[in-house]
């Protein structure tokens, strides 16, 4: 360990593993350490089931759950947008050779009145067939969708007299005469905003989010989402393999006792009596409590089911979004479902996750609308996670800290954080052309 590296990465969460792979591909000498014995950090998939129960202080599971080794349960629920940033990173870096994905079967939203699940309409045909809207509203929404899908920043003719940088999204909705209910599922189930602050911001971001949703849906048809077989823990391991192929060094079960600083600048990481010297450190918030601030909390509840979610046409996987206004909240509730068909549960079993941003001192009550959709639950595992953000950009200290995972059910915000950290750390955008796809065939 007494060597010198360009970069030391602490923690093997998904963010850190992606960054490690990107740095290695870019020619950096990387040492990657984790205090845990397993990959994934907070984004790990826990196997066998006995380990999951033990981790949360529960009695050992009985025989009704099948073989414990057939379970790979995610601690944080996330799907990949089929045309999103993470999939592009996976493809461009060649990590897809280590992974296999299945399309998520459906995307649903809790409709007006909060009594019925409806499929999220994402194209003109689905808009006209949707039970979320009346006939006249369907036609207005169809016109809006066509506008969003045809929008091209380089072609002003597609703007339809809307300046995307100066017109608010609230005004765009008004231009198309969309009612409040349509605005709710558009902003939260298609554009995937977590709250309504976007309404008063320039429309460009929301339009591009809707385009991403539609383009992702067109890739596979059932929904815009993908999920890896054997759970999300496969993603950090895939990027770890990429880093190793390009010369990265990995050490699990290796605590970082101290980030060594000189004159306000990082010079190494100490583990017991050894010091690995480096020019930069990349890490998750847990390694530098003095360099982060708590900005909120997320409640997540893992639910083990022996049946699909009612109202989803017996889907073996799906996402459900409960828009904030349907349940009198300031932030959405997210429900994700995966199953034995994804090799994350024993035959006939399902894993649902209900999550939301905590707003009160009774977070267990805040997810009740999501739990109510699931039907009978065999086992619930609840935990509140603190959410942290770095206090500084890291340019002076050269310690670059990632953000905690938010309540969303997709990886787009995580990828934006990854690309931003990489740009700050290297001073340049990630160059995908440096990735040679023949690398790794020998591995």
Kinemage of the C-alpha trace (Angstrom):
@kinemage 1
@onewidth
@group {chain A} dominant
@subgroup {mainchain}
@vectorlist {calphas} color= white
{ca unk a 1} P 0.000 0.000 0.000
{ca unk a 2} L 2.983 2.311 0.474
{ca unk a 3} L 2.856 3.489 -3.106
{ca unk a 4} L 1.925 6.675 -4.928
{ca unk a 5} L -1.238 6.951 -6.967
{ca unk a 6} L -2.859 9.635 -9.079
{ca unk a 7} L -6.198 9.052 -7.339
{ca unk a 8} L -7.547 7.149 -4.365
{ca unk a 9} L -11.264 6.322 -4.367
{ca unk a 10} L -12.908 5.538 -1.009
{ca unk a 11} L -16.123 3.511 -0.944
{ca unk a 12} L -17.509 1.145 -3.567
{ca unk a 13} L -20.958 2.650 -3.986
{ca unk a 14} L -22.156 2.969 -7.560
{ca unk a 15} L -21.031 6.597 -7.861
{ca unk a 16} L -17.517 5.804 -6.661
{ca unk a 17} L -17.201 2.685 -8.851
{ca unk a 18} L -18.262 4.586 -11.970
{ca unk a 19} L -15.757 7.352 -11.175
{ca unk a 20} L -13.016 4.780 -10.523
{ca unk a 21} L -13.665 3.166 -13.896
{ca unk a 22} L -13.718 6.504 -15.705
{ca unk a 23} L -10.464 7.638 -14.067
{ca unk a 24} L -8.732 4.350 -14.914
{ca unk a 25} L -9.921 4.500 -18.524
{ca unk a 26} L -8.559 8.054 -18.682
{ca unk a 27} L -5.074 6.789 -17.815
{ca unk a 28} L -4.988 7.534 -14.074
{ca unk a 29} L -3.273 5.196 -11.594
{ca unk a 30} L -6.133 4.405 -9.192
{ca unk a 31} L -6.318 2.756 -5.771
{ca unk a 32} L -9.879 1.893 -4.748
{ca unk a 33} L -10.574 1.049 -1.089
{ca unk a 34} L -13.663 0.151 0.947
{ca unk a 35} L -14.045 -0.438 4.676
{ca unk a 36} L -16.680 -3.105 3.879
{ca unk a 37} L -16.005 -6.679 2.778
{ca unk a 38} L -18.451 -6.315 -0.133
{ca unk a 39} L -18.945 -4.032 -3.119
{ca unk a 40} L -21.750 -1.508 -3.370
{ca unk a 41} L -21.825 0.486 -0.125
{ca unk a 42} L -25.326 1.900 0.264
{ca unk a 43} L -26.157 0.689 -3.254
{ca unk a 44} L -25.270 -2.958 -2.499
{ca unk a 45} L -27.502 -5.965 -3.119
{ca unk a 46} L -27.556 -8.172 -0.009
{ca unk a 47} L -27.359 -11.945 -0.369
{ca unk a 48} L -28.284 -14.391 1.048
{ca unk a 49} L -31.633 -13.432 2.598
{ca unk a 50} L -30.316 -14.440 6.033
{ca unk a 51} L -27.726 -11.648 5.786
{ca unk a 52} L -30.420 -9.079 4.985
{ca unk a 53} L -32.508 -10.092 7.999
{ca unk a 54} L -29.433 -10.122 10.232
{ca unk a 55} L -28.315 -6.672 9.017
{ca unk a 56} L -31.639 -5.187 10.125
{ca unk a 57} L -31.866 -7.109 13.408
{ca unk a 58} L -34.650 -9.484 12.329
{ca unk a 59} L -35.060 -13.151 13.295
{ca unk a 60} L -33.747 -15.619 10.732
{ca unk a 61} L -36.265 -16.105 7.869
{ca unk a 62} L -38.340 -19.287 7.883
{ca unk a 63} L -38.500 -21.854 5.096
{ca unk a 64} L -41.418 -20.190 3.315
{ca unk a 65} L -39.010 -17.756 1.638
{ca unk a 66} L -37.267 -20.522 -0.295
{ca unk a 67} L -33.490 -20.774 -0.531
{ca unk a 68} L -31.743 -17.784 1.036
{ca unk a 69} L -29.035 -17.742 -1.640
{ca unk a 70} L -31.675 -17.074 -4.318
{ca unk a 71} L -32.223 -13.580 -2.906
{ca unk a 72} L -30.270 -10.452 -3.904
{ca unk a 73} L -32.067 -7.538 -2.261
{ca unk a 74} L -31.146 -3.951 -3.149
{ca unk a 75} L -30.728 -1.509 -0.272
{ca unk a 76} L -31.541 1.394 -2.606
{ca unk a 77} L -34.139 0.989 -5.379
{ca unk a 78} L -33.215 2.401 -8.767
{ca unk a 79} L -34.087 1.683 -12.395
{ca unk a 80} L -32.055 2.710 -15.429
{ca unk a 81} L -33.603 4.895 -18.122
{ca unk a 82} L -33.087 2.907 -21.334
{ca unk a 83} L -31.723 5.957 -23.159
{ca unk a 84} L -30.309 7.680 -20.082
{ca unk a 85} L -26.849 8.720 -18.973
{ca unk a 86} L -26.000 5.539 -17.042
{ca unk a 87} L -26.865 3.246 -19.943
{ca unk a 88} L -24.751 5.421 -22.232
{ca unk a 89} L -21.849 5.121 -19.776
{ca unk a 90} L -22.321 1.352 -19.594
{ca unk a 91} L -22.312 1.024 -23.373
{ca unk a 92} L -19.436 3.408 -24.051
{ca unk a 93} L -17.215 1.854 -21.397
{ca unk a 94} L -18.038 -1.723 -22.369
{ca unk a 95} L -19.312 -2.612 -18.882
{ca unk a 96} L -22.402 -4.121 -20.551
{ca unk a 97} L -20.322 -7.230 -21.305
{ca unk a 98} L -20.499 -8.125 -17.607
{ca unk a 99} L -24.233 -7.482 -17.147
{ca unk a 100} L -27.604 -8.638 -18.445
{ca unk a 101} L -30.725 -6.493 -18.255
{ca unk a 102} L -34.480 -6.980 -18.422
{ca unk a 103} L -36.997 -4.347 -19.406
{ca unk a 104} L -39.278 -3.229 -16.564
{ca unk a 105} L -42.826 -4.216 -17.498
{ca unk a 106} L -44.744 -1.075 -16.637
{ca unk a 107} L -44.739 2.471 -15.330
{ca unk a 108} L -47.788 3.611 -13.385
{ca unk a 109} L -49.074 6.712 -11.657
{ca unk a 110} L -51.691 7.099 -8.948
{ca unk a 111} L -54.491 8.969 -10.687
{ca unk a 112} L -56.756 11.800 -9.612
{ca unk a 113} L -58.450 11.066 -6.311
{ca unk a 114} L -55.773 8.570 -5.323
{ca unk a 115} L -57.964 5.494 -5.838
{ca unk a 116} L -56.664 3.873 -9.048
{ca unk a 117} L -53.372 3.086 -10.738
{ca unk a 118} L -53.076 4.128 -14.373
{ca unk a 119} L -50.355 3.414 -16.905
{ca unk a 120} L -48.255 6.493 -17.624
{ca unk a 121} L -49.085 7.637 -21.185
{ca unk a 122} L -45.853 8.392 -23.017
{ca unk a 123} L -46.862 8.601 -26.677
{ca unk a 124} L -49.804 9.857 -28.734
{ca unk a 125} L -51.502 6.447 -28.916
{ca unk a 126} L -51.344 5.889 -25.165
{ca unk a 127} L -52.473 9.462 -24.531
{ca unk a 128} L -55.690 8.890 -26.477
{ca unk a 129} L -56.338 5.580 -24.678
{ca unk a 130} L -55.479 6.764 -21.156
{ca unk a 131} L -58.107 6.779 -18.400
{ca unk a 132} L -56.298 9.661 -16.690
{ca unk a 133} L -57.983 12.294 -18.859
{ca unk a 134} L -61.249 13.200 -20.535
{ca unk a 135} L -61.571 13.249 -24.329
{ca unk a 136} L -60.782 16.935 -24.881
{ca unk a 137} L -57.869 16.842 -22.421
{ca unk a 138} L -56.469 13.785 -24.213
{ca unk a 139} L -56.216 15.752 -27.458
{ca unk a 140} L -54.548 18.693 -25.744
{ca unk a 141} L -52.080 16.351 -24.054
{ca unk a 142} L -51.395 14.583 -27.360
{ca unk a 143} L -50.500 17.947 -28.940
{ca unk a 144} L -48.191 18.714 -26.025
{ca unk a 145} L -46.442 15.327 -26.325
{ca unk a 146} L -45.891 15.817 -30.057
{ca unk a 147} L -44.357 19.221 -29.310
{ca unk a 148} L -42.017 17.773 -26.656
{ca unk a 149} L -40.942 14.828 -28.816
{ca unk a 150} L -40.287 17.018 -31.870
{ca unk a 151} L -38.465 19.729 -29.898
{ca unk a 152} L -34.940 20.437 -31.154
{ca unk a 153} L -32.870 23.163 -29.542
{ca unk a 154} L -31.007 23.700 -32.835
{ca unk a 155} L -34.212 24.192 -34.862
{ca unk a 156} L -36.270 27.179 -33.718
{ca unk a 157} L -39.169 26.048 -35.905
{ca unk a 158} L -39.799 23.257 -33.390
{ca unk a 159} L -40.094 25.697 -30.505
{ca unk a 160} L -43.698 26.676 -31.407
{ca unk a 161} L -43.148 30.274 -30.250
{ca unk a 162} L -41.866 29.039 -26.881
{ca unk a 163} L -38.448 30.252 -25.780
{ca unk a 164} L -37.281 27.238 -23.715
{ca unk a 165} L -34.725 29.285 -21.770
{ca unk a 166} L -37.047 32.123 -20.762
{ca unk a 167} L -40.533 30.576 -20.673
{ca unk a 168} L -41.491 28.790 -17.453
{ca unk a 169} L -42.962 25.310 -17.543
{ca unk a 170} L -46.094 26.704 -15.929
{ca unk a 171} L -46.553 28.959 -18.957
{ca unk a 172} L -45.945 26.071 -21.368
{ca unk a 173} L -48.707 24.066 -19.691
{ca unk a 174} L -50.968 27.098 -19.967
{ca unk a 175} L -50.188 27.453 -23.679
{ca unk a 176} L -51.417 23.892 -24.270
{ca unk a 177} L -54.372 24.347 -21.871
{ca unk a 178} L -53.410 21.319 -19.764
{ca unk a 179} L -55.374 20.889 -16.545
{ca unk a 180} L -53.887 20.424 -13.072
{ca unk a 181} L -54.148 16.626 -13.067
{ca unk a 182} L -52.352 16.364 -16.429
{ca unk a 183} L -49.649 18.731 -15.224
{ca unk a 184} L -49.176 16.518 -12.147
{ca unk a 185} L -48.531 13.237 -13.946
{ca unk a 186} L -46.538 14.946 -16.706
{ca unk a 187} L -44.172 16.693 -14.313
{ca unk a 188} L -43.791 13.804 -11.884
{ca unk a 189} L -44.293 10.561 -13.866
{ca unk a 190} L -42.779 11.594 -17.223
{ca unk a 191} L -40.328 14.379 -16.375
{ca unk a 192} L -39.634 12.702 -12.991
{ca unk a 193} L -39.405 15.912 -10.976
{ca unk a 194} L -39.493 15.310 -7.227
{ca unk a 195} L -41.509 18.439 -6.379
{ca unk a 196} L -43.269 21.364 -8.071
{ca unk a 197} L -40.395 23.841 -8.004
{ca unk a 198} L -39.803 23.096 -11.692
{ca unk a 199} L -43.026 24.906 -12.640
{ca unk a 200} L -41.415 28.313 -12.175
{ca unk a 201} L -38.137 27.408 -13.880
{ca unk a 202} L -37.264 27.598 -17.596
{ca unk a 203} L -39.041 24.885 -19.579
{ca unk a 204} L -35.971 23.489 -21.347
{ca unk a 205} L -35.005 20.997 -18.613
{ca unk a 206} L -38.520 19.558 -18.340
{ca unk a 207} L -38.939 19.278 -22.113
{ca unk a 208} L -35.654 17.361 -22.358
{ca unk a 209} L -36.703 15.077 -19.504
{ca unk a 210} L -39.941 14.217 -21.326
{ca unk a 211} L -37.978 13.567 -24.530
{ca unk a 212} L -35.675 11.231 -22.585
{ca unk a 213} L -38.672 9.333 -21.200
{ca unk a 214} L -40.231 8.963 -24.654
{ca unk a 215} L -36.950 7.961 -26.323
{ca unk a 216} L -36.277 5.418 -23.576
{ca unk a 217} L -39.771 3.976 -23.988
{ca unk a 218} L -39.213 3.549 -27.725
{ca unk a 219} L -36.127 1.390 -27.063
{ca unk a 220} L -38.085 -1.531 -25.579
{ca unk a 221} L -41.791 -0.650 -25.612
{ca unk a 222} L -43.098 -1.832 -22.231
{ca unk a 223} L -41.601 0.957 -20.132
{ca unk a 224} L -38.594 3.297 -20.326
{ca unk a 225} L -36.769 1.417 -17.573
{ca unk a 226} L -34.187 -1.380 -17.402
{ca unk a 227} L -33.007 -3.435 -14.427
{ca unk a 228} L -29.934 -5.705 -14.137
{ca unk a 229} L -30.299 -9.400 -13.391
{ca unk a 230} L -29.057 -10.299 -9.884
{ca unk a 231} L -29.710 -6.778 -8.600
{ca unk a 232} L -28.128 -3.347 -8.646
{ca unk a 233} L -25.047 -4.630 -6.826
{ca unk a 234} L -23.910 -5.953 -10.220
{ca unk a 235} L -23.381 -2.378 -11.455
{ca unk a 236} L -20.606 -1.356 -9.012
{ca unk a 237} L -18.869 -4.682 -9.641
{ca unk a 238} L -19.037 -4.152 -13.407
{ca unk a 239} L -17.347 -0.766 -13.164
{ca unk a 240} L -14.851 -2.189 -10.663
{ca unk a 241} L -13.855 -4.803 -13.245
{ca unk a 242} L -13.467 -2.046 -15.830
{ca unk a 243} L -11.109 -0.162 -13.503
{ca unk a 244} L -9.113 -3.335 -12.805
{ca unk a 245} L -8.732 -4.032 -16.545
{ca unk a 246} L -7.194 -0.581 -16.951
{ca unk a 247} L -4.795 -1.092 -14.033
{ca unk a 248} L -6.842 -0.026 -11.014
{ca unk a 249} L -5.989 -1.641 -7.638
{ca unk a 250} L -8.801 -2.783 -5.306
{ca unk a 251} L -8.743 -3.352 -1.566
{ca unk a 252} L -11.901 -4.418 0.292
{ca unk a 253} L -12.146 -4.652 4.092
{ca unk a 254} L -9.577 -1.825 4.279
{ca unk a 255} L -10.553 1.096 6.545
{ca unk a 256} L -9.296 4.558 5.715
{ca unk a 257} L -8.185 5.858 9.096
{ca unk a 258} L -7.236 9.326 7.889
{ca unk a 259} L -7.196 11.460 4.764
{ca unk a 260} L -3.782 13.092 5.084
{ca unk a 261} L -3.677 16.801 4.267
{ca unk a 262} L -0.781 19.247 3.903
{ca unk a 263} L -1.436 22.991 3.540
{ca unk a 264} L -5.111 22.300 2.849
{ca unk a 265} L -4.342 19.888 0.019
{ca unk a 266} L -4.701 16.078 0.107
{ca unk a 267} L -1.434 14.114 -0.070
{ca unk a 268} L -2.538 10.599 0.859
{ca unk a 269} L -4.711 8.184 2.818
{ca unk a 270} L -3.527 6.458 5.987
{ca unk a 271} L -4.587 2.918 6.858
{ca unk a 272} L -3.132 1.940 10.250
{ca unk a 273} L 0.613 2.649 9.886
{ca unk a 274} L 0.687 2.678 6.073
{ca unk a 275} L 0.131 5.740 3.910
{ca unk a 276} L -0.803 5.548 0.252
{ca unk a 277} L 0.171 8.868 -1.314
{ca unk a 278} L -1.959 10.510 -3.993
{ca unk a 279} L -2.824 13.755 -5.734
{ca unk a 280} L -6.610 13.399 -5.378
{ca unk a 281} L -9.230 11.593 -3.298
{ca unk a 282} L -12.769 10.759 -4.436
{ca unk a 283} L -15.166 9.457 -1.784
{ca unk a 284} L -18.717 9.146 -0.488
{ca unk a 285} L -19.912 11.425 2.358
{ca unk a 286} L -19.331 8.821 5.089
{ca unk a 287} L -15.541 9.157 4.734
{ca unk a 288} L -15.438 12.936 5.284
{ca unk a 289} L -18.123 13.972 7.810
{ca unk a 290} L -16.394 17.353 8.220
{ca unk a 291} L -16.729 18.161 4.508
{ca unk a 292} L -20.471 17.542 4.069
{ca unk a 293} L -23.753 18.959 5.289
{ca unk a 294} L -26.988 17.120 5.963
{ca unk a 295} L -29.703 18.390 3.616
{ca unk a 296} L -32.534 16.018 4.430
{ca unk a 297} L -33.562 12.398 4.872
{ca unk a 298} L -35.020 9.628 2.734
{ca unk a 299} L -37.298 6.893 4.063
{ca unk a 300} L -36.969 3.523 2.320
{ca unk a 301} L -39.033 0.430 3.081
{ca unk a 302} L -38.106 -2.973 1.620
{ca unk a 303} L -41.226 -5.156 1.294
{ca unk a 304} L -41.136 -8.880 0.533
{ca unk a 305} L -44.283 -10.053 -1.279
{ca unk a 306} L -45.538 -13.360 -2.626
{ca unk a 307} L -47.707 -11.702 -5.298
{ca unk a 308} L -47.633 -8.892 -7.901
{ca unk a 309} L -48.962 -5.432 -7.000
{ca unk a 310} L -52.748 -5.261 -7.506
{ca unk a 311} L -53.833 -3.060 -10.395
{ca unk a 312} L -50.664 -3.561 -12.459
{ca unk a 313} L -51.992 -6.404 -14.658
{ca unk a 314} L -49.852 -8.878 -12.701
{ca unk a 315} L -46.647 -7.138 -13.783
{ca unk a 316} L -43.498 -8.956 -12.628
{ca unk a 317} L -41.745 -5.578 -12.402
{ca unk a 318} L -42.966 -2.006 -12.426
{ca unk a 319} L -42.587 1.506 -11.113
{ca unk a 320} L -45.367 3.502 -9.470
{ca unk a 321} L -45.201 7.226 -8.776
{ca unk a 322} L -47.595 8.874 -6.351
{ca unk a 323} L -47.537 12.611 -7.168
{ca unk a 324} L -47.248 14.801 -4.089
{ca unk a 325} L -50.593 16.562 -4.496
{ca unk a 326} L -52.520 13.284 -4.606
{ca unk a 327} L -51.567 12.640 -0.973
{ca unk a 328} L -51.139 16.180 0.385
{ca unk a 329} L -47.331 16.194 0.403
{ca unk a 330} L -44.499 18.365 -0.886
{ca unk a 331} L -42.579 15.475 -2.490
{ca unk a 332} L -43.508 12.333 -4.403
{ca unk a 333} L -43.672 8.746 -3.164
{ca unk a 334} L -41.922 6.109 -5.309
{ca unk a 335} L -42.727 2.403 -5.489
{ca unk a 336} L -40.523 -0.047 -7.392
{ca unk a 337} L -41.133 -3.766 -7.887
{ca unk a 338} L -38.771 -6.503 -9.096
{ca unk a 339} L -39.150 -10.263 -8.776
{ca unk a 340} L -37.774 -13.776 -9.102
{ca unk a 341} L -37.602 -13.233 -12.886
{ca unk a 342} L -34.685 -10.844 -12.212
{ca unk a 343} L -32.837 -13.401 -10.022
{ca unk a 344} L -33.313 -11.237 -6.926
{ca unk a 345} L -35.813 -13.466 -5.090
{ca unk a 346} L -36.795 -17.097 -4.718
{ca unk a 347} L -39.338 -18.538 -7.148
{ca unk a 348} L -42.729 -16.843 -6.822
{ca unk a 349} L -41.432 -13.957 -4.662
{ca unk a 350} L -41.278 -10.203 -5.250
{ca unk a 351} L -39.298 -7.330 -3.750
{ca unk a 352} L -41.031 -3.952 -3.548
{ca unk a 353} L -39.453 -0.754 -2.278
{ca unk a 354} L -41.376 2.304 -1.139
{ca unk a 355} L -39.365 5.501 -0.732
{ca unk a 356} L -39.874 9.211 -0.262
{ca unk a 357} L -38.195 12.355 1.002
{ca unk a 358} L -38.887 12.727 4.737
{ca unk a 359} L -41.029 15.745 5.605
{ca unk a 360} L -42.194 15.054 9.179
{ca unk a 361} L -40.983 13.412 12.394
{ca unk a 362} L -43.054 10.310 11.545
{ca unk a 363} L -41.487 9.035 8.311
{ca unk a 364} L -43.142 5.620 8.664
{ca unk a 365} L -46.522 7.344 8.217
{ca unk a 366} L -45.345 9.209 5.115
{ca unk a 367} L -44.993 6.033 3.040
{ca unk a 368} L -48.399 4.581 3.990
{ca unk a 369} L -50.006 5.564 0.642
{ca unk a 370} L -47.324 3.513 -1.116
{ca unk a 371} L -47.612 0.545 1.250
{ca unk a 372} L -51.399 0.542 0.791
{ca unk a 373} L -50.945 -0.251 -2.914
{ca unk a 374} L -48.946 -3.429 -2.310
{ca unk a 375} L -51.553 -5.764 -0.851
{ca unk a 376} L -50.483 -8.226 1.894
{ca unk a 377} L -46.811 -7.769 2.880
{ca unk a 378} L -44.870 -10.748 4.255
{ca unk a 379} L -41.980 -8.687 5.660
{ca unk a 380} L -41.276 -4.946 5.955
{ca unk a 381} L -37.810 -3.528 6.546
{ca unk a 382} L -37.773 0.231 7.161
{ca unk a 383} L -34.818 2.569 7.426
{ca unk a 384} L -34.332 6.341 7.314
{ca unk a 385} L -31.205 7.467 5.465
{ca unk a 386} L -29.566 10.859 5.964
{ca unk a 387} L -28.892 12.780 2.741
{ca unk a 388} L -25.619 14.702 2.459
{ca unk a 389} L -24.072 17.142 0.028
{ca unk a 390} L -20.447 18.343 -0.050
{ca unk a 391} L -19.701 21.748 1.480
{ca unk a 392} L -17.250 22.699 -1.287
{ca unk a 393} L -16.363 21.806 -4.867
{ca unk a 394} L -13.060 20.139 -3.898
{ca unk a 395} L -10.904 22.183 -6.262
{ca unk a 396} L -8.703 23.559 -3.467
{ca unk a 397} L -8.351 20.428 -1.318
{ca unk a 398} L -8.595 17.975 -4.254
{ca unk a 399} L -11.010 15.911 -2.158
{ca unk a 400} L -14.108 15.328 -4.286
{ca unk a 401} L -17.183 14.125 -2.423
{ca unk a 402} L -20.287 12.587 -3.987
{ca unk a 403} L -23.874 13.340 -3.006
{ca unk a 404} L -26.079 10.847 -1.173
{ca unk a 405} L -28.632 8.908 -3.212
{ca unk a 406} L -31.990 10.678 -3.376
{ca unk a 407} L -35.505 9.216 -3.231
{ca unk a 408} L -35.951 8.981 -7.003
{ca unk a 409} L -36.388 5.597 -8.634
{ca unk a 410} L -33.927 6.229 -11.473
{ca unk a 411} L -30.190 6.901 -11.809
{ca unk a 412} L -30.265 10.157 -13.803
{ca unk a 413} L -29.428 12.397 -10.830
{ca unk a 414} L -26.608 10.028 -9.816
{ca unk a 415} L -25.087 10.196 -13.308
{ca unk a 416} L -25.216 13.976 -13.347
{ca unk a 417} L -23.285 13.932 -10.058
{ca unk a 418} L -20.718 11.495 -11.502
{ca unk a 419} L -20.095 13.565 -14.629
{ca unk a 420} L -19.866 16.780 -12.588
{ca unk a 421} L -17.338 15.250 -10.149
{ca unk a 422} L -15.243 13.880 -13.015
{ca unk a 423} L -15.181 17.273 -14.737
{ca unk a 424} L -14.157 19.058 -11.519
{ca unk a 425} L -11.499 16.471 -10.740
{ca unk a 426} L -9.912 16.300 -14.186
{ca unk a 427} L -10.815 19.702 -15.607
{ca unk a 428} L -12.419 18.106 -18.662
{ca unk a 429} L -15.449 16.214 -19.869
{ca unk a 430} L -15.100 12.422 -19.914
{ca unk a 431} L -13.666 11.361 -23.290
{ca unk a 432} L -15.575 8.273 -24.379
{ca unk a 433} L -13.264 7.840 -27.372
{ca unk a 434} L -10.477 6.690 -25.013
{ca unk a 435} L -12.412 3.542 -24.198
{ca unk a 436} L -11.141 0.615 -26.281
{ca unk a 437} L -13.849 -2.027 -26.441
{ca unk a 438} L -11.361 -4.804 -27.182
{ca unk a 439} L -10.117 -4.346 -23.618
{ca unk a 440} L -11.465 -6.943 -21.257
{ca unk a 441} L -11.983 -9.740 -23.781
{ca unk a 442} L -8.957 -11.405 -22.246
{ca unk a 443} L -10.401 -11.027 -18.762
